Amino acid sequence: MSLPLGEKVLALLAAFSDRWLGTRLAPRLLARYDARIDELKQELTAIESARAKLGLNTQALVVSTCAALLTTFERSPDGGLMFEPGSEHQDLLQTSINVLVKHDLASIREHARPENTFAYELFPRWSQICDHLAHLSDEIDSADIAAHVRHNIEQIRAATWVDDLPQGE
């Protein structure tokens, strides 16, 4: 970060004044810059904290909504949730992979289909998902988001077949 031209001129004038007039302006100017740097560091810390809270809110909303939507699917004979090629639910499958599989809250199995296509069978780890969401809902500052997440946890637990499923592979 560079100083604006006005600040540079002020610093030069302070240095010349200190040298020729003995005014000691430069140390006061440096102290002012140090104080501003400390203020900026505090602002950065606050921004990072807000970003972390926003990340928790986002993660809780995405995981809870994704899992709640998955409870509406019929399970396969293996106990998973099947996504056939060309399914209208490809976005949900991709989101499930990103938020559940990559965070070890589900596993996935590929099934080869004709014409070099694949079906995917998703095995959510329901109890881990609910535990993870409960933890997130405790960490969230927003009462509305926490209530939404807790509602989705109840919806997941209320699904009649969730407890009967294997907990992933």
Order of alpha helices (4+ residues) and beta strands (2+ residues): alpha-alpha-beta-alpha-beta-beta-alpha-alpha
